[in-house]
Amino acid sequence: MTINNLRLASIFMPRAIKELNRFAGPDGPDFVHYTSAENFMNIFNAAAPSIWMRNAKCMNDVSEIEHGLSRISLALSKNNRLGRLKEALNGCHDRLGENSIGYFQHHVHGFLRDTYITCVSEHDAAKEDDIGRLSMWRAYGQGSIGIAVVLNKLPFLSETNYLEAVSSPVAYIGDRELGDDLETIISNIELNREWLSSLPEFLVMSQVFNMLKFGIICLKHKGFEEEKEWRVIHTPSVSVSSLERATVTVSGIPQRVYKIAFRDYTSERGAFDISPNSIVKRVIIGPSNYPGVIRDAVVDTLEKVGVANAANRVVISDIPLRTLI
């Protein structure tokens, strides 16, 4: 992300930039991926460690993307926000508003159908490093054993888009807050009209597209706020993919996935190191009848993929085992 793009993002996605700034720096939160023990073994398969990005339609709530589209469409329809957004953009470049919205509408059904996601959560090291988060154990402990992988956050905040997989915070807001956000964005465009006019039209248009795309993909009902979710998003219908595509069966459902290989990319366009040794900060074993046995298997698995001092990175949550319902 260049300096210009960072300024653009602050104009068109101020809520996301605020969250990004909160995570930046050594004192900011970490990221954690909650999953089942079985999936953990698949992720850190010695032959090809990778994390799978699954189609959004296979998420826990298949209506989430449609929810985002319906809420943003409603918010734009109120107080003539869509018309005012177009007018503000037209003040920067002739017909930029119509061109930007038209471009988005041309692609919207493609990325609704063809969006791939992997989910992580905010991790408070001071409170959760030794026990994890009970609500997440409940979510991932239904009929399985949960494991939490605390991750090096730097790749998620990296300025490169080498893999065409972009991280974004989830917004847990209602219609009123969403409307306020759109009012802020319209005002930001008007206040920065002179600078935006100096930029190439396609650059501003791409920011409008990203604003709407990520708004739809990363908008959830405020009742889920305790999940503190971020999403890593890949939309092959609108961007060239360098990720491995595979067809797998998950929970009996054959499906296409994209795989982000856990390896060192620093020699390729100066990207980042997400080898297992670099990306894994800590692993927390969730409540279980067999915590010691599972810990031994997790340590062995991490050692096989090159994680140094694996035994020191794996802990067992001491939250008492109950029926996680």
C-alpha positions as CSV (number, residue, x, y, z in Angstrom):
1,M,0.0,0.0,0.0
2,T,1.6,3.3,-1.1
3,I,1.3,6.5,0.9
4,N,-1.2,7.7,-1.7
5,N,-3.2,4.5,-1.3
6,L,-3.1,4.8,2.4
7,R,-4.5,8.3,2.2
8,L,-7.1,7.1,-0.3
9,A,-8.1,4.3,2.1
10,S,-8.5,6.7,5.0
11,I,-11.0,8.7,2.8
12,F,-13.0,5.7,1.6
13,M,-12.6,3.2,4.4
14,P,-12.1,5.2,7.6
15,R,-13.4,2.6,10.0
16,A,-11.0,-0.1,8.6
17,I,-8.1,2.3,8.8
18,K,-8.9,3.1,12.4
19,E,-8.8,-0.7,13.2
20,L,-5.6,-1.1,11.2
21,N,-3.9,1.6,13.3
22,R,-5.1,0.0,16.5
23,F,-3.3,-3.2,15.6
24,A,-0.1,-1.6,14.4
25,G,2.8,-1.5,16.8
26,P,4.1,-4.0,19.3
27,D,1.4,-3.2,21.9
28,G,-1.5,-3.9,19.5
29,P,-3.5,-7.1,19.5
30,D,-2.4,-10.3,17.8
31,F,-4.4,-12.5,15.5
32,V,-5.6,-16.0,16.3
33,H,-7.2,-18.7,14.1
34,Y,-9.6,-21.0,16.0
35,T,-10.1,-24.4,14.4
36,S,-10.6,-28.1,15.1
37,A,-7.8,-30.4,16.0
38,E,-8.5,-32.3,12.8
39,N,-8.2,-29.1,10.7
40,F,-5.0,-28.1,12.5
41,M,-3.4,-31.4,11.3
42,N,-4.5,-30.6,7.7
43,I,-3.2,-27.0,7.9
44,F,0.2,-28.1,9.1
45,N,0.5,-31.2,6.9
46,A,4.2,-31.8,6.5
47,A,4.0,-32.3,2.7
48,A,2.5,-28.8,2.0
49,P,1.5,-26.7,5.0
50,S,-1.1,-24.2,4.0
51,I,-4.4,-22.6,5.0
52,W,-7.5,-23.0,2.9
53,M,-9.7,-20.2,1.8
54,R,-13.2,-21.5,1.4
55,N,-16.1,-20.0,-0.6
56,A,-18.1,-17.5,1.4
57,K,-21.2,-19.6,0.6
58,C,-19.7,-22.4,2.8
59,M,-19.4,-20.2,5.9
60,N,-21.3,-20.9,9.1
61,D,-23.9,-18.4,8.0
62,V,-24.3,-18.6,4.2
63,S,-26.4,-15.5,4.2
64,E,-23.7,-13.2,5.5
65,I,-22.7,-11.8,2.1
66,E,-26.3,-11.2,1.1
67,H,-26.7,-9.5,4.5
68,G,-23.9,-7.0,3.7
69,L,-25.3,-6.2,0.2
70,S,-28.9,-5.7,1.5
71,R,-27.8,-3.4,4.4
72,I,-25.5,-1.3,2.2
73,S,-28.1,-1.0,-0.5
74,L,-30.6,0.2,2.0
75,A,-28.2,2.7,3.6
76,L,-27.4,4.1,0.2
77,S,-31.1,4.5,-0.7
78,K,-31.8,6.7,2.4
79,N,-31.2,10.5,2.4
80,N,-30.3,10.3,-1.2
81,R,-26.8,9.0,-0.2
82,L,-26.3,7.2,-3.5
83,G,-27.0,10.4,-5.5
84,R,-24.8,12.5,-3.2
85,L,-22.0,10.0,-3.4
86,K,-22.1,10.1,-7.2
87,E,-22.2,13.9,-7.1
88,A,-19.2,14.1,-4.8
89,L,-17.2,11.8,-7.0
90,N,-18.3,13.7,-10.2
91,G,-16.7,16.8,-8.6
92,C,-13.4,15.0,-8.8
93,H,-13.6,13.6,-12.4
94,D,-16.4,13.9,-15.0
95,R,-18.9,11.1,-14.5
96,L,-16.7,9.4,-12.0
97,G,-19.7,8.6,-9.8
98,E,-21.7,6.9,-12.6
99,N,-18.6,5.0,-13.8
100,S,-17.6,3.8,-10.4
101,I,-21.0,2.6,-9.4
102,G,-21.5,1.0,-12.9
103,Y,-18.2,-0.8,-12.6
104,F,-19.1,-2.1,-9.2
105,Q,-22.6,-3.3,-10.3
106,H,-21.0,-5.1,-13.3
107,H,-18.8,-7.2,-10.9
108,V,-21.0,-7.5,-7.8
109,H,-22.7,-10.8,-8.7
110,G,-19.3,-12.3,-9.7
111,F,-17.7,-11.7,-6.3
112,L,-20.9,-12.6,-4.4
113,R,-20.6,-16.0,-6.1
114,D,-16.8,-16.3,-6.1
115,T,-15.4,-14.9,-2.9
116,Y,-13.0,-17.0,-0.8
117,I,-12.3,-16.3,2.9
118,T,-10.3,-17.5,5.8
119,C,-11.2,-16.1,9.2
120,V,-9.0,-15.0,12.1
121,S,-9.9,-13.3,15.4
122,E,-8.4,-10.5,17.5
123,H,-6.2,-12.0,20.3
124,D,-5.6,-10.3,23.6
125,A,-2.3,-11.8,24.8
126,A,-2.6,-10.5,28.3
127,K,-6.0,-12.2,28.9
128,E,-6.1,-15.1,26.4
129,D,-2.5,-16.4,25.9
130,D,-2.9,-19.2,28.4
131,I,-6.6,-20.0,28.1
132,G,-8.0,-18.8,24.8
133,R,-11.6,-17.4,24.6
134,L,-14.4,-19.4,26.0
135,S,-17.0,-18.2,23.4
136,M,-14.7,-19.4,20.6
137,W,-14.1,-22.7,22.2
138,R,-17.8,-23.1,22.3
139,A,-18.1,-22.2,18.6
140,Y,-15.4,-24.6,17.6
141,G,-15.8,-27.3,20.2
142,Q,-19.2,-28.8,19.1
143,G,-18.4,-32.4,18.5
144,S,-14.6,-31.7,18.1
145,I,-11.6,-30.6,20.0
146,G,-10.6,-26.9,19.5
147,I,-7.2,-25.5,18.8
148,A,-6.2,-21.9,18.7
149,V,-3.2,-20.8,16.6
150,V,-1.8,-17.4,17.6
151,L,-0.3,-15.8,14.5
152,N,2.4,-13.3,13.7
153,K,0.3,-10.3,12.8
154,L,2.8,-8.5,10.5
155,P,1.9,-10.3,7.3
156,F,-1.8,-9.4,7.9
157,L,-0.8,-5.7,8.1
158,S,1.8,-5.8,5.3
159,E,1.7,-3.2,2.6
160,T,2.2,-5.7,-0.2
161,N,-0.7,-7.4,-2.1
162,Y,1.6,-10.1,-3.6
163,L,-0.9,-13.0,-3.0
164,E,-4.0,-11.0,-3.9
165,A,-5.4,-12.0,-0.5
166,V,-6.4,-8.9,1.5
167,S,-7.0,-8.7,5.2
168,S,-9.9,-6.6,6.5
169,P,-11.6,-6.1,9.8
170,V,-15.3,-7.1,10.2
171,A,-17.6,-4.2,11.1
172,Y,-20.3,-5.2,13.6
173,I,-22.6,-2.3,13.1
174,G,-26.3,-1.6,12.5
175,D,-28.1,0.6,10.0
176,R,-27.6,3.8,11.9
177,E,-23.8,3.4,12.2
178,L,-23.6,2.3,8.6
179,G,-25.4,5.4,7.5
180,D,-23.1,7.5,9.6
181,D,-20.1,5.9,7.9
182,L,-21.4,6.7,4.5
183,E,-22.1,10.3,5.5
184,T,-18.4,10.5,6.7
185,I,-17.2,9.1,3.4
186,I,-19.2,11.5,1.3
187,S,-17.9,14.4,3.4
188,N,-14.3,13.0,3.1
189,I,-14.6,13.0,-0.7
190,E,-15.9,16.6,-0.7
191,L,-13.1,17.8,1.6
192,N,-10.4,16.1,-0.4
193,R,-11.8,17.0,-3.9
194,E,-8.8,18.9,-5.1
195,W,-6.4,16.2,-4.2
196,L,-8.6,13.4,-5.6
197,S,-8.9,15.4,-8.8
198,S,-5.2,15.2,-9.2
199,L,-5.1,11.4,-9.2
200,P,-5.8,9.1,-12.1
201,E,-9.5,8.4,-12.4
202,F,-9.0,4.6,-12.4
203,L,-7.2,4.9,-9.0
204,V,-10.1,6.6,-7.3
205,M,-12.6,4.3,-9.0
206,S,-10.8,1.3,-7.7
207,Q,-11.1,2.7,-4.1
208,V,-14.8,3.2,-4.6
209,F,-15.0,-0.4,-5.7
210,N,-13.0,-1.7,-2.8
211,M,-15.1,0.4,-0.4
212,L,-18.3,-1.3,-1.5
213,K,-16.7,-4.8,-2.0
214,F,-15.2,-5.0,1.5
215,G,-18.2,-3.3,3.0
216,I,-20.4,-6.0,1.8
217,I,-18.0,-8.9,2.6
218,C,-17.1,-7.6,6.1
219,L,-20.4,-6.4,7.5
220,K,-21.9,-8.5,10.2
221,H,-24.8,-8.2,12.7
222,K,-23.6,-6.5,15.9
223,G,-24.8,-9.5,17.9
224,F,-21.6,-11.4,16.7
225,E,-19.3,-8.7,18.0
226,E,-17.6,-10.9,20.6
227,E,-16.0,-12.9,17.7
228,K,-13.7,-9.8,16.9
229,E,-13.2,-11.2,13.5
230,W,-10.9,-10.2,10.6
231,R,-11.2,-11.8,7.2
232,V,-8.5,-12.7,4.6
233,I,-10.3,-12.3,1.3
234,H,-9.6,-13.5,-2.2
235,T,-11.9,-12.6,-5.1
236,P,-10.5,-14.4,-8.2
237,S,-13.4,-13.1,-10.4
238,V,-12.0,-9.5,-10.1
239,S,-8.2,-10.2,-9.6
240,V,-5.6,-12.4,-11.0
241,S,-4.9,-15.3,-8.7
242,S,-1.5,-16.7,-7.9
243,L,-2.8,-19.0,-5.2
244,E,-3.1,-22.8,-5.7
245,R,-6.7,-23.9,-6.5
246,A,-7.8,-27.3,-5.4
247,T,-11.0,-29.4,-5.1
248,V,-11.5,-30.9,-1.7
249,T,-14.3,-32.4,0.4
250,V,-15.0,-30.7,3.7
251,S,-17.7,-32.2,6.0
252,G,-19.0,-34.3,3.1
253,I,-19.3,-31.3,0.7
254,P,-17.1,-31.3,-2.4
255,Q,-15.9,-27.7,-3.0
256,R,-13.2,-25.5,-4.6
257,V,-10.6,-23.9,-2.2
258,Y,-7.6,-21.6,-2.7
259,K,-4.6,-22.4,-0.6
260,I,-2.1,-19.9,0.9
261,A,1.1,-21.9,1.3
262,F,2.9,-21.3,4.5
263,R,6.4,-20.5,3.2
264,D,8.9,-17.7,3.0
265,Y,8.0,-15.3,0.2
266,T,10.6,-12.6,0.9
267,S,12.7,-13.6,-2.1
268,E,9.7,-12.9,-4.4
269,R,9.1,-9.2,-4.9
270,G,10.2,-8.5,-1.3
271,A,7.0,-9.9,0.2
272,F,6.8,-11.6,3.6
273,D,7.8,-14.7,5.5
274,I,4.8,-16.9,6.5
275,S,6.7,-20.1,6.9
276,P,5.4,-22.1,9.9
277,N,8.3,-21.1,12.0
278,S,7.6,-17.4,11.4
279,I,3.8,-17.4,11.4
280,V,3.1,-19.5,14.5
281,K,3.6,-17.6,17.7
282,R,1.7,-19.9,20.0
283,V,-0.8,-22.8,20.0
284,I,-3.4,-23.2,22.6
285,I,-5.1,-26.6,23.1
286,G,-8.8,-26.2,24.0
287,P,-10.8,-28.0,26.7
288,S,-10.5,-31.7,26.2
289,N,-10.4,-35.1,27.9
290,Y,-7.0,-35.8,26.3
291,P,-5.0,-32.5,26.5
292,G,-1.6,-34.1,27.0
293,V,-2.0,-36.6,24.2
294,I,-3.2,-33.8,21.8
295,R,-0.3,-31.5,22.9
296,D,2.2,-34.2,22.1
297,A,0.7,-34.7,18.6
298,V,0.7,-30.9,18.0
299,V,4.3,-30.5,19.0
300,D,5.3,-33.4,16.7
301,T,3.4,-31.8,13.8
302,L,4.9,-28.4,14.3
303,E,8.4,-29.8,14.5
304,K,8.0,-31.7,11.2
305,V,7.2,-28.4,9.4
306,G,10.2,-26.6,10.8
307,V,8.9,-24.8,13.9
308,A,11.8,-24.3,16.3
309,N,11.2,-24.8,20.0
310,A,7.8,-26.1,19.2
311,A,7.3,-27.5,22.7
312,N,7.7,-24.0,24.2
313,R,5.0,-22.6,21.9
314,V,2.2,-25.1,22.8
315,V,0.1,-24.6,25.9
316,I,-3.0,-26.3,27.3
317,S,-6.0,-24.1,28.2
318,D,-7.0,-24.8,31.8
319,I,-10.6,-23.8,31.3
320,P,-12.6,-26.6,32.9
321,L,-14.1,-29.0,30.4
322,R,-17.9,-28.8,30.1
323,T,-20.4,-29.6,27.4
324,L,-19.7,-26.8,25.0
325,I,-23.2,-25.8,23.9
